[in-house]
Amino acid sequence: MSLRCVNQLQCGGKIRWPELVGTDPAKAVAIIKKENVEVDTVIIDDGSQVFLGFCCNRVIIFTGGSSKIIRIPQIG
């Protein structure tokens, strides 16, 4: 992975997991780690403050009131 990556196109491996919307975050973390070993996952409540800056090794997982994923997990 490039230290200078500024968008998803520069990241290696799988970058988006639309199939995980509506699933349990813990299950999603396991799937994401299996499909792209280079990333770390961060689970946050929707509406929370997000991290500044783009990282090729970070996947943010947004959860809603039902504790299910409500946005497409993706590198960023």
URCORWO-V681217 format. One record per residue. N is the residue number from 1. RES is the residue in one letter. PSI is psi in whole degrees, 0 to 359 (* if undefined). Layout:
n/res/psi
N/RES/PSI
N/RES/PSI
This chain:
n/res/psi
1/M/144
2/S/138
3/L/346
4/R/14
5/C/137
6/V/354
7/N/167
8/Q/332
9/L/339
10/Q/352
11/C/148
12/G/158
13/G/189
14/K/140
15/I/344
16/R/147
17/W/68
18/P/334
19/E/349
20/L/355
21/V/131
22/G/357
23/T/172
24/D/133
25/P/321
26/A/319
27/K/319
28/A/319
29/V/315
30/A/318
31/I/314
32/I/314
33/K/324
34/K/321
35/E/340
36/N/95
37/V/350
38/E/355
39/V/154
40/D/150
41/T/147
42/V/122
43/I/124
44/I/155
45/D/140
46/D/137
47/G/349
48/S/160
49/Q/134
50/V/168
51/F/144
52/L/147
53/G/153
54/F/136
55/C/130
56/C/347
57/N/20
58/R/131
59/V/122
60/I/129
61/I/116
62/F/128
63/T/154
64/G/192
65/G/336
66/S/4
67/S/27
68/K/159
69/I/130
70/I/350
71/R/159
72/I/120
73/P/133
74/Q/158
75/I/142
76/G/*
